[in-house]
């Protein structure tokens, strides 16, 4: 099969190709519009694949049509505007009294507006029948736009696999034995159960490791106990809005600044012709286990092994209280025949209310990104629970 990686100049790529080397890939195309990053990252990718005994062809290119022609899978991991744009997303909203974050709130809205049109242009070049796997943030909005345009697409995030690996480690079990039942919207999810060999072990995990889990989610332990569910890290932007905003306004170093520093060092390391494996520093880049999640998803969709994956797909009745065409993030059984979400009980009211609120925002944001209509953009911002004021909506939609 042919796999094309769009945005292969990403420092994630060496980890990704390490996993793809174990699949039946006849041609792997690494596409990026940045010539220097394409050659530096692509060079390390080739050395990793050579060391693994990869028998397929590896192609580096900036020609998008050639990259996706005949592809069975197209993985999109682009960042429109690079880390400089991310820094804007994390700092400019502060002037309006809004949290600066690249996927949530005003910053996430800005990222969606500049990213969705580019991803849709890429998708128009992809041959019918190919799977588009999107890791480009904001994943929920981007995936919705892809599906609305009729593409065969699925979104992917690393939050659930991170929880799975944590649970497997503290349980002393192989990750394949652990299934995380995480539900909601992308970056707005809660883990309601963790299964080890089919038995829910989350109550025992919370009892023994609750303090550590609460700290990881950046919420107080009492809230974890009252929810009876583990919120994703991104929920603290909602649950602790004022505290996070105060921290940012008081000079907290933006994550974009730290990531840019890590990327510069990684690219310096990648230039070393003796380097034939991903460096340990890559773990600090963020997006832990993304590449493993992506490779596992490709493996299942290609028919190399059915498995349960956490994916972003149409709701289609999976979560009560949401529209059928909303894009939700839920566990699903994935095989060559497609993606079948696991049956889910209704969300508790305190979870459903927030999910409905943000789902309305995502619907309008996806529409605004395509139509470029300022009124729709303002409506999207009015619907967002972290914004929701007409003066702010008017200012931010410009």
Order of alpha helices (4+ residues) and beta strands (2+ residues): beta-alpha-beta-alpha-beta-alpha-beta-alpha-alpha-beta-alpha-beta-alpha-beta-beta-beta-alpha-alpha-beta-alpha-alpha-alpha-alpha-beta-beta-beta-alpha-alpha-alpha
